[in-house]
Every structure is written in C-alpha cells, then in structure tokens.
Amino acid sequence: MKIVVKKFGGTSVGSIERIRNIARRLHQEMASDCRYVIVVSAMGDTTDELTDMAYQLSKKPIKRELDMLLTAGERISMSLLSIALQEFGIFSISFTGSQSGIITDSNHGNARIIDVTAFRIREELVKHKVVIVAGFQGVSREKEVTTLGRGGSDTSAVALAAYLNAEKCEIYTDVDGIYSADPRIVHDYVKLDEINYDTVLEMAYGGAKVIHPRAIEFAKKYDIPLEVKSSFTFNTGTLINKELLNMEEKKITSLAQKTGLFRFIVEADSLHLLQAINNANIDLYDFTINGNNTIIVEKENYEETLTSLKPFLIIEECEVQSISIIGHRIINDIDFLMALIKEVKSLDTEIKDIKKNAVGINLIVSTRDIDQLLNKLHKNYIK
Amino acid sequence: MKIVVKKFGGTSVGSIERIRNIARRLHQEMASDCRYVIVVSAMGDTTDELTDMAYQLSKKPIKRELDMLLTAGERISMSLLSIALQEFGIFSISFTGSQSGIITDSNHGNARIIDVTAFRIREELVKHKVVIVAGFQGVSREKEVTTLGRGGSDTSAVALAAYLNAEKCEIYTDVDGIYSADPRIVHDYVKLDEINYDTVLEMAYGGAKVIHPRAIEFAKKYDIPLEVKSSFTFNTGTLINKELLNMEEKKITSLAQKTGLFRFIVEADSLHLLQAINNANIDLYDFTINGNNTIIVEKENYEETLTSLKPFLIIEECEVQSISIIGHRIINDIDFLMALIKEVKSLDTEIKDIKKNAVGINLIVSTRDIDQLLNKLHKNYIK
C-alpha cells in the first residue's frame, strides 16, 4: 500500500475557503494507487486565541487543562476538512491524536511521542478512505490528552509517516519550499531543490522557520523523505532526504538567523545552575560551560530565567542574535573562519560566541542591524 | 459521599467573565462535606458558529464529522472553567464525554445514552476534586465521538446524577426558575417554587424552554430532584420533584406555548405515511391518526416534510400554534373544557385540535395573536 502523508499548517487551513481549496487540490491530484493521510494544525490563530482565554482566567493555567483546551483547535480543522473532502466525493474520516494512536508521555504541553499504534488509520486506509488526523496532539498511557508543544503537527505527521511506512511526508506551508536565507531579510535568496536532513536541521536550530527540528530528527531516524511545499500552489517544493541526489559544489547552502535571544554569563556551580534552570522548566536555547556558564534563552523565557538565576551571580547579560552559516565543507576550514570573523567585525558587530556545529558555523552576535549582516554574508558566500 | 451535579448552559458560560463568575460563586457556596460535578455546554454561540462553518463547506455534512466538530465546543468551556476554578484554589479536572464514560448508541447527532461508566469521575471526586464534564457528548462502543442532540447537556447532567446517586441535579440557566407562563409574553407570570416531573414534562413538550424533556424523563425514571436556577444570582430556583412537598390548591399550574408549527392533514394509508416520515428521519411534533392523518412538524422540518409527503394527498395545510394548559385536576373536568373552548373562540381563534394529556389540555390553534390569548388564559386560570 503506497501511502503519502500530507501536513497542513495553521495558515493553510486558516479559512473555510482555504480548507475548500485543499480539498479541491487533493481531488485533482489523488492517484488511485495511493492512500493519503492528512495531518492538520488548528485554523489560523485559534491556538493563540484559546491560549489567550486561558491566560485571562489564570496567570498560570495548569497544563493538563490547557492541553484539553488547545486540542479543540485541531478537532475543528480536521472535521471541517473531512466535510470538505466529502463534498468533492472523497471518502474520508477524521481522527483525534488519541484515536490515531499517537501515544505520548505525560508531559502536558510538551509531550514526547513514545509509541504509535495507528491501527485505526490503517484500517480506514485499506477501505480507501482519506484519513485526516489532528496534529499536535496525543494521548498518554493514562488516557489523558496531551499536546506535543512546538512543531507538534510536523512531528505528528512524520511519526505517522514512519509508522505507516509512507513513501513521503509532505509539509504544506505558506512558502514554496526552503530558501537559502530568510526572504524577508535577504533579497537575493534562492529556493533550494534538495537538502539533506542534517543541513535542514542546522537551519531549523539556527532559527529558520521551516520544519521543527523534532520532526526533522524523527524523519532522519526513520529515513522518511520530506517535501516542504506550498499549500496554495501545490507546486514542487524542496525535498529533504538522506543524501542529496545532485550533490552540489557550493560550499555554503544557506543562512539562518534567530533574534530576540538573551545571553547570560553566570558565575555558579554548573550543576546547581542547570538544576535551577531545570526546576523552572526553562528550555535553554543554547549553553556553554567553560569556566563560567553561558546560557542563552528566548525572549519568552526571559523573566522566568531571571527568577531562576536569583541565587547566582550574573556577570554579563545582553540581548543577542544567532546566525547560522550552513554548509558541510566549511566546518574545518580555518581560512573561511578567519575571513568570516573579519567580515563580521568590519560591520561593527560584536561576536559573542562562535561555535562549530555538525554542518556549519554558529555565530552569536550583538548587533542592531542583523539584516545588513545577513545580506552581506549571503552575497559573499551563497550568491 | 454527598454529590451535587450542576449544569451550566451556553449563556451561563458565554464569556470569560461569566466563567470566572461561576468559579467565584462556587468557591463561595462549596461545602466541605459535598462533592461537585459540573456539566457545561459550549460557550454562547459556539455550537452555531461551528455548525455554520460545516454548512459553508457542505449542504449535508456527514454527521460523524459534525459530531467531531461540535464536541470541540464543550472541550473549550470545560477546560476554561477548570482553569478558572483552580485560580480560586479549587482542585478540579475536566473530562470529555468519552472520558466521563457517557456511552451512547452510534446515532451521530442524536445519540441516546445507553450506559454510564463514570468510574474516572468517581475516582476524582474521592480525591476531593471538582469534576467538570463536557455536556452534550458521549462515545459509542466503537469509540466514536457522538453528540446527544437537543437538550444533550441537560441529559448528560441528569444521567451522571443518576449514575453517581447524586443528592440533586441543579440546572443553571439565564432565568430564576420555572414560570407559570412565558414571561416574554404573559405579563403577570409567577415563579413556581416546586413542580413535579409530569407537569414540567408537559410544559416542556408544550414548548416551554425549561429543561429538555429527555432530561426530565431521565430524572423522573431515576428519581433525581432537579433544581432550575439562575447562573447569575445562584438564588433558590424551582425544585422539580416526584411529589410536591406543598401541594397547592391551584387547579392550573402553568401555560406553555409553541409557535412555528405546521399541521398537515393527509389522505394516506397511515403505515405508508409513517414509513415515509421515518425514512426522511423527520421528528413529528405531534400526530393524530383518526380517519385521516394529522401530523404537526416544526418549521425547520417543513421542507423535508413536504418532500416526504409527495406520494400522498395533502387535504389541508396550515401554520399553527400549540398552547398547553397544565394542571392535574383539569383533565377530566368537562365544565372547564367547555369554558376553555368558549374562551378561545371568543378571541376569534380557530381551534384545530384539542387533546388531553397526562397533566393538562393541549390546544392546537391558528391565530395571529397568540400573545393576547396566552395573557387572557393566564389571567383567567392562574392569576
């Protein structure tokens, strides 16, 4: 049974018209020898609106109830898409995360998938039905509804693709594919036809809003080809695979950036510090332990981090940006590294950290004009 | 374990402020020797809005998906109420119909409760938690999400009260209790302190928007005292019980009316006619088979009814109103009946049918001014 999993994000199912459009497109492209599983996020801003309501009632709504609340979002989009498909004569059935057999741990708000028992999906696929699945959600062994946290719907899609041994997992989004840099900032960006898991992982960790790293790691582990493509045009997008089919000679594939980060240098026993961070349940964006401790967190965790750092001495604190320069062949190239440092400094930008990653170089900088820096680097190294 | 079940309808949970108000009130009145189960409907117009979206996509959305869609509504209100309660220091947990163990048949959109296995609720009550339950919804033996149709949340509440052997089931609404007639029409209405199941059932069937007949029948069967009261004031409302504690001397308890009805007299073999009605899945509001067949349907079923009557000859068709005059002692009182008929005719109103019910008289009339008629009858017989 040839199976394709397609995932549509919040924007793609953001209105009745868009939901109908997906149904229309699917109706046009469906192949009789293929079975389809459609994973959907909640419509548009639904998740944010529901979250807002919860925070109007409580500054710290308990996570179990927040999960119960938020999972209403995908329930709405999945059943509407199923209704839309049937209007085009396509037999379909929608399943919640629980009905789909997405089994997670009990960590409400940020649960991990620990098993997939999607026998109900398989049964319906055998009956030639298109199965629509609520992304982002699962169920714990204790039968409690959980959510997967950020990138949850991508992860749901890839996990199902792995379980179902799908031929491909397509991630539909509001862009044509993966670009060499952020098109809102870098003007002469290019769309990439292919990219491998490690590279796109590096981009995602570097801040590129493509697919969530969790989903990519999952895809890599189970060797699921991913395609990032547009939910408006349905055109061929960017294929993410184990090996590039056409390995290009280019040294650098892409740039990614992440802004709104806060970097603290803390004088503390590292274990005590990490324990404090862990107790506060704060996700560290990055950290280096090296004499002193350097931790980087995202803006939304800033206040909580300050609180948890109270027992320690903060030596330095500043807002920073992260730039990732991604490309397999550059990581051992000292000449490239020196040139890069000179380049960045010439733009009057202070380099806080430089780190070597699996497929690239990560710069933590403090600059007011990251756009200029990104455009300069893209011009120099990519195009 | 002393248990009280409280049910809040859509208006009562219609905004964040109202949800917070329920939490505040509950916090004030909670007794340490009592356990609470709260059944909620979807917020305000949520159900209608979700239904609208489905009908934008399809003229006939399949019912299984519609149930999936609509059940998102109570999921939102229940988790928000749970969050609100916790903000007042009340430990609480919310459950969907499925988690609550409301087992139904597979009749999507209008499922019947066939069993209640609410062991999870009991477990949480033992732990002193307030349990919040999504009304209106259940789960079939096939693990499919179902909805209970009209009056579903009331029915959920009463079914749980029966299963849990609750002391009382309180139905919170936007009025103070049950009135002797519709306050929007009859000016000198009075609030009733007590009423028995049969009387309120007659009122509900007669069109009074109090509690859905299904819920009342359930309460009567399991002898669950019901109290209809205001979700704004939390004041003592109207108690519905098996026997009136203070049987009053008044002959007539109340009036109820139902407008927007269509009455057809059809020449047909009665069995063929009923089969046609049944095939079209139309709820008959009333029928009489007596030489010819008289059927009465609600406005929303008008078009479908016309279609299903195509094979037959319609002898008469008109829009009618139903008035129920409710009171135990009047049904065998021929003098009263004659006086009533004269009264109605004097107001230039054509009586189409008169029927004797368990606790009252039902009139089917055709009038342009039902308000005048109701006020007149209320003045004559009640006050």
Interface residues (C-beta under 8 A of the other chain):
Chain A: I16 I19 R20 L50 M53 A54 Q56 L57 S58 P61 I62 R64 E65 L66 M68 L69 T71 A72 G73 R75 I76 M78 S79 L80 S82 I83 A84 Q86 E87 I93 S94 T96 Q99 K143 V145
Chain B: I16 I19 R20 L50 M53 A54 Q56 L57 S58 P61 I62 R64 E65 L66 M68 L69 T71 A72 G73 R75 I76 M78 S79 L80 S82 I83 A84 Q86 E87 I93 S94 T96 Q99 K143 V145
